[in-house]
């Protein structure tokens, strides 16, 4: 998606350890017209697949999921992160390792809103090692719902999570796929 | 806003201690067409005020803020909740008491995205005692920005936070203002 790649090149900032900050337009300050275009692009790529619900994880996935759901004309659902010891029986839960924060947390969604028969598109802002996505996929599987695929805004291809999921047969569509980062540059996969 | 009140009456669920759950359409599963209407309504109510940024707090404010920002044609910014002991000098921070979770947390926004000269509309899903809103207002004041007002989806009028802020001169617009709740019913302010 050229509009997004242009934004990344213009406003993204690269820090050591392959950190790409896009917090001026995607995950702290947010450009809603970009979200609207992202939503339309996912709706185009996954058209005709019967998607009836968009699933994401708080917090930075929510805006993306909301506009994607709007483009599909269906509801969205966001998994909550929790460190509560007592997980209710009314939720599906999965463990996710956060490499950024160096800890494991639980993600939960209410069983009421994720059902067998649902056709789920998962969306998120970043895909790196794939841990968050695997947690979300686990929630979909626990519900007996169908995973249509994953729509990712920025994939760090060199961290391997996306290609590992593709090798497992998951359809992963990334709007900007970065194959290489140095301390001063990044290269998109063609 | 009649569409919203109808949704609350039809899908909202009342629990003891004045808890109103709207997680089937507003803050867990989310109806994006409702968010779009909410955004347009805030843009109408605060038209002509020069709003150039929408501020909210994660997580359930994000979808609302994204569609409100889209209706205004301006960016949005969400404050992050953190329990980090070391707050960077690059952020504005405020303490917020969560009555729901019985603890105090810090909220932060990057100084880079909140500036003197900004005209800020704060939006959120709920207003009860006003603690979260006061934290957000503090961030706006620290930046020397102008607070245009607060757009709230559901205000629990009987908990007093909204009227206390109005008495301080803050313009608070709530799309559904509940004056009374019992274990089985709720009454909107006319």
Interface residues (C-beta under 8 A of the other chain):
Chain A: X23 X24 X25 X28 X29 X30 X31 X32 X33 X35 X36 X58 X59 X62 X63 X65 X66 X67 X69 X70 X73 X75 X76 X77 X78 X80 X109 X110 X112 X113
Chain B: X23 X24 X25 X28 X29 X30 X31 X32 X33 X35 X36 X58 X59 X62 X63 X65 X66 X67 X69 X70 X73 X75 X76 X77 X78 X80 X109 X110 X112 X113
